[in-house]
């Protein structure tokens, strides 16, 4: 009862604030809509459709069969977790949360496994980090690559830490057939092919039906995401008179946007000009903001896991831990990664669509159009193939260790 009264009171306050500041509310709504339409919608729709299709045609089952040894040994997860985590990393939040919720509803993963999967799969869109943040916000494409590497590495580090300290549990597919002592990679491929056939037969939809259902479901999810983003942008703007003065005094002005919405928060962190911060300070702040994902991203994940027994509060703790580790990793790895990536990623390797005239009082996001994003799409298919090959190679490498453990 008290919670209901509190939410009702806060809703009334929000309506009153919108009435008192209609212009600010409208401008912030437009900003959130612009981010969603120009960045999130074109960046996320193909991945959502792709995940629905690979599930319908059994590819998720095949990938799970190939990656079973690696996922089980390192992350204590079933092989079916691999496509969901890959989708979250490539599609951005909340694509991973949708996939995790689907696996949990099918009882493919346990509650504890789903909780950890949700934390690992909830990642920012790589196109946003590499192109929008690196080339658009900072005008330094190599910094966008460093931010992406730090966010990914810190996520894996936190996951490995939690896997080590958590109690050992059997994977959800423990009863499934496992590789025998004499099994070779060829046998693994045969099991993957059989998993592909079974998954396809269980779905049974034609390509046209599966594609139509995938597009419909994906667009519906994206409309929900857009509503969350607009709402978070309005909240961030209306809360500025209350929290902005305190944050300005502390030299952390970007937090007021970052707390509510990750994309807008990343831009605020990019133009953050704290004394002595420099490019490293901006990059560390952006990495922490993207790892946190904002209240908007957390609410999207919460909506996605509705109907499952996965809890949101532990997920929030994961986001805080990931943000802190991303900040620390950036400070520690800045010089090594800069030295390593500079010869591999020259300044001209990623298109710089911003003209350098962006000022802190104007939004760079408005200048980002959907046509600026396809540069990295050409790497999507090679990335999928590379992931499958790596999984197969790791599975083959682990076979001798599995034999040794059984003897």
LOKE-345287 format. One record per residue (C-alpha): x negated, y, z; residue in one letter; residue number from 1. Coordinates in steps of 0.001 Angstrom, whole numbers. Each point is the difference from the previous one (the first is absolute). Example, Ala and Ser with C-alpha at 12.3 -4.5 7.8 and 13.67 -1.06 7.14 Angstrom:
BEGIN
-12300 -4500 7800 A 1 .
-1370 3440 -660 S 2 .
***
This chain:
BEGIN
0 0 0 X 1 .
-2758 2447 926 X 2 .
-1797 -740 -3268 X 3 .
3160 660 -2003 X 4 .
612 3310 1762 X 5 .
-3607 1061 -565 X 6 .
143 -821 -3720 X 7 .
3298 1849 -356 X 8 .
-1445 3046 1767 X 9 .
-3092 -4 -2204 X 10 .
2186 -283 -3109 X 11 .
1990 3055 1072 X 12 .
-3239 1913 579 X 13 .
-1244 -962 -3446 X 14 .
3212 1164 -1677 X 15 .
-189 3280 1895 X 16 .
-3618 496 -1036 X 17 .
883 -582 -3655 X 18 .
2815 2543 226 X 19 .
-2305 2569 1614 X 20 .
-2820 -590 -2525 X 21 .
1695 -978 -3262 X 22 .
-2771 1301 -2263 X 23 .
-2770 -1868 1844 X 24 .
2107 -3156 27 X 25 .
652 233 -3721 X 26 .
-3649 597 -884 X 27 .
-1184 -2896 2164 X 28 .
2665 -2276 -1509 X 29 .
-1181 994 -3470 X 30 .
-3592 -730 980 X 31 .
909 -3464 1284 X 32 .
2027 -668 -3152 X 33 .
-2932 1089 -2174 X 34 .
-2387 -2371 1762 X 35 .
2452 -2874 -362 X 36 .
831 609 -3662 X 37 .
-3498 814 -1278 X 38 .
-2061 -2420 2092 X 39 .
1906 -2644 1944 X 40 .
2670 -955 -2560 X 41 .
-2308 -628 -3005 X 42 .
-2713 -1433 2232 X 43 .
2166 -2469 1912 X 44 .
2716 -1118 -2434 X 45 .
-2200 -2261 -2181 X 46 .
-1390 -1790 3046 X 47 .
3411 -611 1542 X 48 .
1306 -1397 -3288 X 49 .
-3154 -2080 -420 X 50 .
335 -1590 3431 X 51 .
3614 -950 -685 X 52 .
-1038 -1591 -3311 X 53 .
-2990 -1937 1337 X 54 .
2257 -1337 2738 X 55 .
2708 -983 -2484 X 56 .
-2409 -1867 -2274 X 57 .
-1937 -1806 2718 X 58 .
-3253 1944 -295 X 59 .
169 926 3678 X 60 .
117 -3704 875 X 61 .
-2995 -704 -2231 X 62 .
-2055 2844 1466 X 63 .
899 -1194 3474 X 64 .
-1208 -3501 -797 X 65 .
-3344 1286 -1318 X 66 .
-600 2384 2886 X 67 .
1195 -2319 2765 X 68 .
-3507 -928 1304 X 69 .
-1242 3587 98 X 70 .
3119 1465 1629 X 71 .
230 -2810 2552 X 72 .
-3661 30 1004 X 73 .
-594 3755 219 X 74 .
3342 1584 792 X 75 .
2012 -2920 1415 X 76 .
2668 596 -2629 X 77 .
1608 -2286 -2598 X 78 .
-1025 304 -3626 X 79 .
3354 1578 -877 X 80 .
-1136 3086 1931 X 81 .
-2532 843 -2726 X 82 .
2473 1327 -2625 X 83 .
1795 2100 2615 X 84 .
-3246 1539 1249 X 85 .
-1184 586 -3572 X 86 .
3292 1706 -837 X 87 .
-301 2275 3022 X 88 .
-3563 964 -848 X 89 .
725 672 -3679 X 90 .
3515 1420 255 X 91 .
-234 2121 3131 X 92 .
2377 188 2925 X 93 .
2615 -1363 459 X 94 .
-484 -2580 -2759 X 95 .
-1936 -2274 2340 X 96 .
2647 258 2700 X 97 .
2664 -1121 -2465 X 98 .
-2055 -3043 -953 X 99 .
-755 -906 3626 X 100 .
3661 273 947 X 101 .
919 -2280 -2895 X 102 .
-2479 -2659 1176 X 103 .
1216 225 3587 X 104 .
3655 -339 -1006 X 105 .
-940 -3171 -1881 X 106 .
-1893 -1209 3113 X 107 .
-3209 -312 -1995 X 108 .
-1905 1821 2771 X 109 .
517 60 3749 X 110 .
938 3092 1962 X 111 .
-3609 579 1128 X 112 .
-1342 -525 -3501 X 113 .
2606 2349 -1440 X 114 .
-963 2640 2563 X 115 .
-3655 -157 -1039 X 116 .
845 -214 -3691 X 117 .
2131 3133 258 X 118 .
-2917 1917 1466 X 119 .
-2433 -1141 -2700 X 120 .
2379 376 -2955 X 121 .
1105 3551 883 X 122 .
-2554 1942 -2042 X 123 .
-41 3222 -2068 X 124 .
218 -175 -3783 X 125 .
-3514 -294 -1511 X 126 .
966 2313 -2868 X 127 .
863 2660 2539 X 128 .
-3339 -365 1789 X 129 .
-2182 -232 -3099 X 130 .
1681 2425 -2370 X 131 .
2243 2372 1938 X 132 .
-2139 416 3123 X 133 .
-3438 -363 -1557 X 134 .
413 1817 -3298 X 135 .
3027 2176 761 X 136 .
-290 1126 3605 X 137 .
-3760 -74 546 X 138 .
-1204 311 -3628 X 139 .
-2557 -2711 836 X 140 .
1059 -3405 -1383 X 141 .
-2772 -1826 1843 X 142 .
1449 1167 3334 X 143 .
3339 -1560 -913 X 144 .
-1762 -3319 -597 X 145 .
-1794 271 3346 X 146 .
3284 723 1786 X 147 .
1592 -3070 -1609 X 148 .
-2932 -2222 1004 X 149 .
70 1277 3582 X 150 .
3761 -473 349 X 151 .
-214 -3552 -1322 X 152 .
-3057 -1001 2024 X 153 .
1394 1412 3234 X 154 .
3286 -1876 -571 X 155 .
-1849 -3289 -475 X 156 .
-2150 691 3050 X 157 .
3000 654 2237 X 158 .
1729 -3105 -1351 X 159 .
-3053 -2178 660 X 160 .
-306 1374 3523 X 161 .
3630 -739 770 X 162 .
-261 -3457 -1569 X 163 .
-2994 -835 2194 X 164 .
1531 1165 3260 X 165 .
3459 -1401 -651 X 166 .
776 -3570 955 X 167 .
-445 -2644 -2659 X 168 .
3144 -955 -1810 X 169 .
906 -2393 -2727 X 170 .
846 1489 -3375 X 171 .
3581 -119 -1149 X 172 .
-1000 -2476 -2674 X 173 .
-1848 -2365 2313 X 174 .
2189 -2889 -1120 X 175 .
-773 652 -3656 X 176 .
-2470 -2326 -1783 X 177 .
-3578 1117 566 X 178 .
-3146 -617 -1961 X 179 .
-1541 -3411 592 X 180 .
-3661 -538 716 X 181 .
-728 -1018 -3559 X 182 .
2153 2621 -1665 X 183 .
-1741 2170 -2603 X 184 .
983 3381 -1479 X 185 .
1737 -1891 -2802 X 186 .
2335 -1515 2571 X 187 .
654 3439 1407 X 188 .
1027 1197 -3453 X 189 .
2339 -2972 -333 X 190 .
1626 859 3330 X 191 .
345 3625 -1122 X 192 .
1656 -1119 -3235 X 193 .
2404 -2213 1934 X 194 .
814 2880 2369 X 195 .
649 2201 -3036 X 196 .
2423 -2558 -1455 X 197 .
1869 -478 3289 X 198 .
329 3742 565 X 199 .
1371 515 -3504 X 200 .
2521 -2791 357 X 201 .
1215 1282 3353 X 202 .
727 3459 -1449 X 203 .
1438 -1115 -3322 X 204 .
820 3460 -1396 X 205 .
-746 874 -3603 X 206 .
-2577 2684 -755 X 207 .
2654 2554 -920 X 208 .
1998 -644 3163 X 209 .
-3097 79 2219 X 210 .
-1238 3220 -1620 X 211 .
3371 1718 331 X 212 .
355 -1005 3647 X 213 .
-3572 1097 705 X 214 .
473 3452 -1501 X 215 .
3328 527 1775 X 216 .
-1352 -1026 3398 X 217 .
-3209 2012 -441 X 218 .
1764 3216 -996 X 219 .
2370 -356 2947 X 220 .
-2961 -372 2366 X 221 .
-1727 3022 -1530 X 222 .
3093 2141 483 X 223 .
-105 -915 3673 X 224 .
-3689 911 142 X 225 .
710 3373 -1609 X 226 .
2637 769 2609 X 227 .
-2429 -806 2811 X 228 .
-2677 2222 -1537 X 229 .
2305 2981 -437 X 230 .
1286 -381 3541 X 231 .
-3560 -185 1376 X 232 .
-1048 3080 -1995 X 233 .
2897 1992 1466 X 234 .
-849 -1160 3529 X 235 .
-3632 1012 -471 X 236 .
956 3460 -1190 X 237 .
2570 658 2712 X 238 .
-2354 -1169 2746 X 239 .
-2792 2356 -1037 X 240 .
1072 2904 2254 X 241 .
-200 -2322 3013 X 242 .
-3203 -1955 -560 X 243 .
-1969 1974 -2586 X 244 .
-1280 2695 2452 X 245 .
-1363 -2650 2375 X 246 .
-1663 -1944 -2805 X 247 .
-1468 3162 -1529 X 248 .
-1664 848 3301 X 249 .
-1481 -3491 161 X 250 .
-1195 226 -3613 X 251 .
2218 -2914 -1082 X 252 .
2593 1784 -2094 X 253 .
402 -2900 -2464 X 254 .
1523 -2277 2666 X 255 .
3376 1762 -119 X 256 .
523 -1270 -3564 X 257 .
-1924 -3245 437 X 258 .
2122 -1201 2906 X 259 .
3159 3 -2098 X 260 .
-1060 -794 -3581 X 261 .
-3176 -1631 -1262 X 262 .
-184 1527 -3489 X 263 .
617 3558 1152 X 264 .
-2272 -637 2975 X 265 .
-2802 -1094 -2338 X 266 .
281 3289 -1866 X 267 .
-31 1970 3269 X 268 .
-3116 -1913 1068 X 269 .
-1623 691 -3383 X 270 .
356 3772 421 X 271 .
-877 -113 3696 X 272 .
-2835 2483 502 X 273 .
-1108 -543 3584 X 274 .
-3414 1533 737 X 275 .
-2770 -2472 -732 X 276 .
2348 -2692 -1300 X 277 .
-1096 29 -3631 X 278 .
837 -2711 -2499 X 279 .
-703 -2731 2556 X 280 .
2512 1513 2424 X 281 .
2651 248 -2707 X 282 .
-634 -3577 -1159 X 283 .
121 -1369 3561 X 284 .
3257 1865 692 X 285 .
1568 -1266 -3242 X 286 .
-1031 -3604 737 X 287 .
1558 209 3467 X 288 .
3196 1562 -1371 X 289 .
415 -2646 -2707 X 290 .
-667 -2807 2485 X 291 .
2649 1471 2318 X 292 .
2422 377 -2964 X 293 .
2186 2521 1799 X 294 .
3328 -376 1723 X 295 .
1552 -294 -3448 X 296 .
-2074 -3067 -906 X 297 .
669 -1610 3365 X 298 .
3756 506 -361 X 299 .
-132 -1468 -3502 X 300 .
-1718 -3097 1361 X 301 .
2572 -158 2796 X 302 .
2802 107 -2542 X 303 .
-1679 -2751 -2046 X 304 .
-297 -2410 2940 X 305 .
3623 485 1061 X 306 .
1594 -3410 399 X 307 .
-3207 -1667 1176 X 308 .
-1463 -471 3484 X 309 .
-3114 2061 -854 X 310 .
-267 2919 2428 X 311 .
-768 3606 -895 X 312 .
-1731 1064 3232 X 313 .
-3019 -2331 -413 X 314 .
-196 1200 -3597 X 315 .
-307 3608 1223 X 316 .
-2868 -1078 2281 X 317 .
-1669 -1604 -3014 X 318 .
318 3245 -1949 X 319 .
-1629 1995 2772 X 320 .
-2833 -2525 283 X 321 .
-491 0 -3770 X 322 .
-90 3813 -113 X 323 .
-2634 178 2748 X 324 .
-2150 -2673 -1646 X 325 .
324 1669 -3418 X 326 .
-1243 3254 1533 X 327 .
-2920 -1798 1661 X 328 .
-872 -2004 -3112 X 329 .
-107 3155 -2102 X 330 .
-2418 1663 2405 X 331 .
-2234 -3093 81 X 332 .
130 -1007 -3673 X 333 .
23 3406 -1692 X 334 .
-3692 87 -907 X 335 .
-342 -3698 -968 X 336 .
3106 62 -2192 X 337 .
-936 3295 -1617 X 338 .
-3392 -1410 -913 X 339 .
1489 -3268 -1266 X 340 .
2867 1403 -2059 X 341 .
-1665 3027 -1553 X 342 .
-1696 -1898 -2863 X 343 .
3103 -2148 -522 X 344 .
2604 2750 6 X 345 .
-1251 3137 -1691 X 346 .
2080 3209 361 X 347 .
1426 -448 -3501 X 348 .
1124 -3589 546 X 349 .
3419 1043 1301 X 350 .
2048 2750 -1683 X 351 .
74 3246 1962 X 352 .
3396 1423 -894 X 353 .
-202 2827 2571 X 354 .
-1614 3196 -1260 X 355 .
-1611 1047 3269 X 356 .
2338 2940 541 X 357 .
2061 -1671 2738 X 358 .
184 2058 3154 X 359 .
1112 -1089 3466 X 360 .
3288 1864 -311 X 361 .
1094 -1901 -3109 X 362 .
714 -3694 -445 X 363 .
-2293 -2009 -2240 X 364 .
2590 -2729 -22 X 365 .
2246 2040 -2278 X 366 .
-2730 -49 -2642 X 367 .
-284 -3772 47 X 368 .
2097 -1494 -2763 X 369 .
796 -3591 -738 X 370 .
-2030 226 -3210 X 371 .
-3142 561 2034 X 372 .
224 -3400 1683 X 373 .
-304 -2713 -2704 X 374 .
-3806 291 -156 X 375 .
-432 -2824 2503 X 376 .
2860 -2207 -1230 X 377 .
-2394 -1628 -2477 X 378 .
-1736 -1598 2971 X 379 .
3151 -1610 1423 X 380 .
-126 -3240 -2007 X 381 .
-3771 -501 427 X 382 .
465 613 3724 X 383 .
2641 -2747 202 X 384 .
-2202 -2427 -1936 X 385 .
-3019 878 2122 X 386 .
1984 -573 3192 X 387 .
1085 -3447 -1188 X 388 .
-3566 -924 -1001 X 389 .
-1381 1184 3329 X 390 .
2609 -2017 1853 X 391 .
-829 -3107 -2037 X 392 .
-3729 487 547 X 393 .
372 543 3738 X 394 .
2263 -3041 265 X 395 .
-2610 -2113 -1793 X 396 .
-2774 1327 2246 X 397 .
2000 -815 3122 X 398 .
537 -3644 -954 X 399 .
-3418 -1196 1276 X 400 .
581 1768 3308 X 401 .
3418 -1624 343 X 402 .
-1584 -3410 -652 X 403 .
-2686 691 2587 X 404 .
2630 1021 2556 X 405 .
1867 -3262 -456 X 406 .
-3053 -2207 370 X 407 .
***
